Amino acid sequence: MGLALQPAGRGHAQTPAQADSALIEHGAYVAVLGDCMACHTVPGSTSYSGGLPLATPVGTIYSTNITPDRQTGIGAYSYEDFEQAVRHGIRKDGKTLYPAMPYPDFRHIDDADMHALYAFFMSGVKPVHHQDNAPAISWPLSMRWPLAWWRWMFVPGTNVPSAAVEHDALADRGAYLVEGAGHCGTCHTPRGFALEQKAFSPQDGSAYLAGSRIDHYTVSNLRGGDIVGLGSWNEDDIVRFLQSGRNQHSAVFGGMADVVYQSTQHMSEADLRAIAHFLKTLPPPADNRKFSYDPAVKQALFRGDVTERGALDYLNNCAACHRSSGMGYEDTFPALAGNPVVNDPDPASLLHIVLTGATIPGTHVAPTHYTMPSFGDRLSDQEVADILTFIRSGWGNHASSIDAEQVGKFRKLIAPTNEKKTL
């Protein structure tokens, strides 16, 4: 996808009029890698015109208009202005962007891709006159100058990722995509007391891609653990998941469903292979243990033994899709046995999915979408707790139990909202 392009130097960027079709096409692909559409487009509105509400711990901000409109968008941005915003989080007026914009990861984007991205937004996107909304953040948190200090303290300088694995070009390409435009660490890496990302690459330690929590979902651990992680997935499994949102181990949900639909399904096979290859270089934790399937629950349910708490509710509400074996149906209904989401110490994703439902989007390689209905209205807090405890302890799973009080508290956290959560 134009990786051999050699752009002009920093001070001699091509103007929109000079940008050729190959450069614009390359930039459009970089925008797909970065999933720019997800935050900068309100569903049903013109692409990249902004206005999407983003809920943060300090209040609601709104994504900006990044079309080339000169009055309300970025049409007046030079390449230098654009590069400063994307890589360094500094607006044309010198103020610091809120870190909902993943510039800490975008600083890894190389010059060729940055020039192409600029060409795309200036020459390949329709200008839209749409005024940005003011942030809904109360004073004094609304002051922007502390963000400059935050940026200085927590965002390292610009650099392209170092070699992921010596003499492994495929892993290096994967590292570049994951650490840079793909900004996987923005969601999949835990954050510290000041909402800073704890790691930006494997060289920063075991926190990198070790999982987090956003929008009351547990964001998956992408490291090499077998119980909670990608240890039991091979590279084909990862590629399949990113192309279709499903594989034999799991299915997409929450914000990752948007990522698959708007971004990863459109990536080249070669880049998806590179991402998968890089992720499989991340080691498991020191206390890693393998999942071992236990048929006891399957056998009990098969013979009609529902004496275990939650067993009857599981048969009545879950077994038709996920089966008494807990193995589901490949590429249709995910397995619960050995599922990293099921075994995660934090049950937030399970609670969210059971109470509100989830949809696997249709993609180019898997055009049929499947929806798990919401059970929040039909199951009591105790019934939800019993079912999830049954699932988290059956078929060889060994996760902690859930009680009705936990379920009740979680219901209150997920009141309907049209805001996209971040950080």
NORURZI-V167186 format. One record per residue. N is the residue number from 1. RES is the residue in one small letter. OMEGA is omega as a letter, one per 40 degrees, with the letter a starting at -180 (999 if undefined). Layout:
n=N res=RES omega=OMEGA
n=N res=RES omega=OMEGA
This chain:
n=1 res=m omega=i
n=2 res=g omega=a
n=3 res=l omega=a
n=4 res=a omega=i
n=5 res=l omega=i
n=6 res=q omega=a
n=7 res=p omega=i
n=8 res=a omega=i
n=9 res=g omega=a
n=10 res=r omega=a
n=11 res=g omega=a
n=12 res=h omega=a
n=13 res=a omega=i
n=14 res=q omega=i
n=15 res=t omega=i
n=16 res=p omega=a
n=17 res=a omega=a
n=18 res=q omega=a
n=19 res=a omega=a
n=20 res=d omega=a
n=21 res=s omega=a
n=22 res=a omega=i
n=23 res=l omega=i
n=24 res=i omega=i
n=25 res=e omega=i
n=26 res=h omega=i
n=27 res=g omega=i
n=28 res=a omega=i
n=29 res=y omega=i
n=30 res=v omega=i
n=31 res=a omega=i
n=32 res=v omega=i
n=33 res=l omega=a
n=34 res=g omega=a
n=35 res=d omega=a
n=36 res=c omega=a
n=37 res=m omega=a
n=38 res=a omega=a
n=39 res=c omega=a
n=40 res=h omega=i
n=41 res=t omega=i
n=42 res=v omega=i
n=43 res=p omega=i
n=44 res=g omega=a
n=45 res=s omega=a
n=46 res=t omega=a
n=47 res=s omega=i
n=48 res=y omega=a
n=49 res=s omega=i
n=50 res=g omega=i
n=51 res=g omega=i
n=52 res=l omega=i
n=53 res=p omega=a
n=54 res=l omega=a
n=55 res=a omega=i
n=56 res=t omega=i
n=57 res=p omega=a
n=58 res=v omega=a
n=59 res=g omega=a
n=60 res=t omega=i
n=61 res=i omega=a
n=62 res=y omega=i
n=63 res=s omega=a
n=64 res=t omega=i
n=65 res=n omega=i
n=66 res=i omega=i
n=67 res=t omega=a
n=68 res=p omega=i
n=69 res=d omega=a
n=70 res=r omega=a
n=71 res=q omega=a
n=72 res=t omega=a
n=73 res=g omega=a
n=74 res=i omega=a
n=75 res=g omega=a
n=76 res=a omega=a
n=77 res=y omega=i
n=78 res=s omega=i
n=79 res=y omega=a
n=80 res=e omega=i
n=81 res=d omega=a
n=82 res=f omega=a
n=83 res=e omega=i
n=84 res=q omega=a
n=85 res=a omega=a
n=86 res=v omega=a
n=87 res=r omega=a
n=88 res=h omega=i
n=89 res=g omega=a
n=90 res=i omega=a
n=91 res=r omega=i
n=92 res=k omega=a
n=93 res=d omega=i
n=94 res=g omega=i
n=95 res=k omega=a
n=96 res=t omega=i
n=97 res=l omega=i
n=98 res=y omega=a
n=99 res=p omega=i
n=100 res=a omega=i
n=101 res=m omega=a
n=102 res=p omega=i
n=103 res=y omega=i
n=104 res=p omega=i
n=105 res=d omega=a
n=106 res=f omega=i
n=107 res=r omega=i
n=108 res=h omega=a
n=109 res=i omega=a
n=110 res=d omega=a
n=111 res=d omega=a
n=112 res=a omega=i
n=113 res=d omega=a
n=114 res=m omega=i
n=115 res=h omega=i
n=116 res=a omega=i
n=117 res=l omega=i
n=118 res=y omega=i
n=119 res=a omega=i
n=120 res=f omega=a
n=121 res=f omega=i
n=122 res=m omega=a
n=123 res=s omega=a
n=124 res=g omega=a
n=125 res=v omega=i
n=126 res=k omega=i
n=127 res=p omega=i
n=128 res=v omega=i
n=129 res=h omega=a
n=130 res=h omega=a
n=131 res=q omega=i
n=132 res=d omega=i
n=133 res=n omega=i
n=134 res=a omega=i
n=135 res=p omega=i
n=136 res=a omega=a
n=137 res=i omega=a
n=138 res=s omega=i
n=139 res=w omega=e
n=140 res=p omega=a
n=141 res=l omega=a
n=142 res=s omega=i
n=143 res=m omega=a
n=144 res=r omega=a
n=145 res=w omega=i
n=146 res=p omega=i
n=147 res=l omega=i
n=148 res=a omega=i
n=149 res=w omega=i
n=150 res=w omega=i
n=151 res=r omega=a
n=152 res=w omega=a
n=153 res=m omega=a
n=154 res=f omega=a
n=155 res=v omega=i
n=156 res=p omega=a
n=157 res=g omega=a
n=158 res=t omega=i
n=159 res=n omega=i
n=160 res=v omega=a
n=161 res=p omega=i
n=162 res=s omega=a
n=163 res=a omega=i
n=164 res=a omega=i
n=165 res=v omega=a
n=166 res=e omega=i
n=167 res=h omega=i
n=168 res=d omega=a
n=169 res=a omega=a
n=170 res=l omega=i
n=171 res=a omega=i
n=172 res=d omega=i
n=173 res=r omega=i
n=174 res=g omega=i
n=175 res=a omega=i
n=176 res=y omega=a
n=177 res=l omega=a
n=178 res=v omega=a
n=179 res=e omega=a
n=180 res=g omega=a
n=181 res=a omega=a
n=182 res=g omega=i
n=183 res=h omega=a
n=184 res=c omega=a
n=185 res=g omega=a
n=186 res=t omega=a
n=187 res=c omega=a
n=188 res=h omega=i
n=189 res=t omega=a
n=190 res=p omega=a
n=191 res=r omega=a
n=192 res=g omega=a
n=193 res=f omega=a
n=194 res=a omega=a
n=195 res=l omega=i
n=196 res=e omega=i
n=197 res=q omega=a
n=198 res=k omega=a
n=199 res=a omega=a
n=200 res=f omega=a
n=201 res=s omega=i
n=202 res=p omega=i
n=203 res=q omega=a
n=204 res=d omega=i
n=205 res=g omega=a
n=206 res=s omega=i
n=207 res=a omega=a
n=208 res=y omega=i
n=209 res=l omega=a
n=210 res=a omega=i
n=211 res=g omega=a
n=212 res=s omega=i
n=213 res=r omega=a
n=214 res=i omega=i
n=215 res=d omega=i
n=216 res=h omega=i
n=217 res=y omega=i
n=218 res=t omega=i
n=219 res=v omega=a
n=220 res=s omega=i
n=221 res=n omega=a
n=222 res=l omega=a
n=223 res=r omega=a
n=224 res=g omega=i
n=225 res=g omega=a
n=226 res=d omega=a
n=227 res=i omega=i
n=228 res=v omega=a
n=229 res=g omega=a
n=230 res=l omega=a
n=231 res=g omega=a
n=232 res=s omega=i
n=233 res=w omega=i
n=234 res=n omega=a
n=235 res=e omega=i
n=236 res=d omega=i
n=237 res=d omega=a
n=238 res=i omega=i
n=239 res=v omega=i
n=240 res=r omega=a
n=241 res=f omega=a
n=242 res=l omega=i
n=243 res=q omega=a
n=244 res=s omega=a
n=245 res=g omega=a
n=246 res=r omega=i
n=247 res=n omega=a
n=248 res=q omega=a
n=249 res=h omega=a
n=250 res=s omega=i
n=251 res=a omega=a
n=252 res=v omega=i
n=253 res=f omega=i
n=254 res=g omega=a
n=255 res=g omega=i
n=256 res=m omega=i
n=257 res=a omega=i
n=258 res=d omega=a
n=259 res=v omega=i
n=260 res=v omega=a
n=261 res=y omega=a
n=262 res=q omega=a
n=263 res=s omega=a
n=264 res=t omega=i
n=265 res=q omega=a
n=266 res=h omega=i
n=267 res=m omega=i
n=268 res=s omega=i
n=269 res=e omega=a
n=270 res=a omega=a
n=271 res=d omega=i
n=272 res=l omega=i
n=273 res=r omega=i
n=274 res=a omega=i
n=275 res=i omega=a
n=276 res=a omega=a
n=277 res=h omega=i
n=278 res=f omega=a
n=279 res=l omega=a
n=280 res=k omega=i
n=281 res=t omega=a
n=282 res=l omega=a
n=283 res=p omega=i
n=284 res=p omega=i
n=285 res=p omega=a
n=286 res=a omega=a
n=287 res=d omega=a
n=288 res=n omega=i
n=289 res=r omega=a
n=290 res=k omega=i
n=291 res=f omega=i
n=292 res=s omega=a
n=293 res=y omega=i
n=294 res=d omega=a
n=295 res=p omega=a
n=296 res=a omega=a
n=297 res=v omega=i
n=298 res=k omega=a
n=299 res=q omega=i
n=300 res=a omega=a
n=301 res=l omega=a
n=302 res=f omega=a
n=303 res=r omega=i
n=304 res=g omega=i
n=305 res=d omega=a
n=306 res=v omega=a
n=307 res=t omega=i
n=308 res=e omega=a
n=309 res=r omega=a
n=310 res=g omega=a
n=311 res=a omega=a
n=312 res=l omega=i
n=313 res=d omega=i
n=314 res=y omega=i
n=315 res=l omega=a
n=316 res=n omega=a
n=317 res=n omega=a
n=318 res=c omega=a
n=319 res=a omega=a
n=320 res=a omega=a
n=321 res=c omega=a
n=322 res=h omega=i
n=323 res=r omega=i
n=324 res=s omega=i
n=325 res=s omega=a
n=326 res=g omega=a
n=327 res=m omega=i
n=328 res=g omega=i
n=329 res=y omega=a
n=330 res=e omega=i
n=331 res=d omega=i
n=332 res=t omega=i
n=333 res=f omega=a
n=334 res=p omega=i
n=335 res=a omega=i
n=336 res=l omega=i
n=337 res=a omega=i
n=338 res=g omega=a
n=339 res=n omega=a
n=340 res=p omega=i
n=341 res=v omega=i
n=342 res=v omega=a
n=343 res=n omega=a
n=344 res=d omega=i
n=345 res=p omega=i
n=346 res=d omega=a
n=347 res=p omega=a
n=348 res=a omega=a
n=349 res=s omega=i
n=350 res=l omega=i
n=351 res=l omega=a
n=352 res=h omega=a
n=353 res=i omega=a
n=354 res=v omega=a
n=355 res=l omega=a
n=356 res=t omega=a
n=357 res=g omega=i
n=358 res=a omega=i
n=359 res=t omega=i
n=360 res=i omega=a
n=361 res=p omega=i
n=362 res=g omega=i
n=363 res=t omega=a
n=364 res=h omega=a
n=365 res=v omega=i
n=366 res=a omega=a
n=367 res=p omega=a
n=368 res=t omega=i
n=369 res=h omega=a
n=370 res=y omega=a
n=371 res=t omega=i
n=372 res=m omega=a
n=373 res=p omega=i
n=374 res=s omega=i
n=375 res=f omega=a
n=376 res=g omega=a
n=377 res=d omega=a
n=378 res=r omega=a
n=379 res=l omega=i
n=380 res=s omega=i
n=381 res=d omega=a
n=382 res=q omega=i
n=383 res=e omega=i
n=384 res=v omega=i
n=385 res=a omega=a
n=386 res=d omega=a
n=387 res=i omega=a
n=388 res=l omega=i
n=389 res=t omega=i
n=390 res=f omega=a
n=391 res=i omega=a
n=392 res=r omega=i
n=393 res=s omega=a
n=394 res=g omega=i
n=395 res=w omega=a
n=396 res=g omega=i
n=397 res=n omega=a
n=398 res=h omega=i
n=399 res=a omega=a
n=400 res=s omega=i
n=401 res=s omega=i
n=402 res=i omega=i
n=403 res=d omega=a
n=404 res=a omega=i
n=405 res=e omega=i
n=406 res=q omega=a
n=407 res=v omega=a
n=408 res=g omega=i
n=409 res=k omega=a
n=410 res=f omega=i
n=411 res=r omega=a
n=412 res=k omega=a
n=413 res=l omega=a
n=414 res=i omega=i
n=415 res=a omega=a
n=416 res=p omega=i
n=417 res=t omega=i
n=418 res=n omega=a
n=419 res=e omega=i
n=420 res=k omega=a
n=421 res=k omega=i
n=422 res=t omega=a
n=423 res=l omega=999
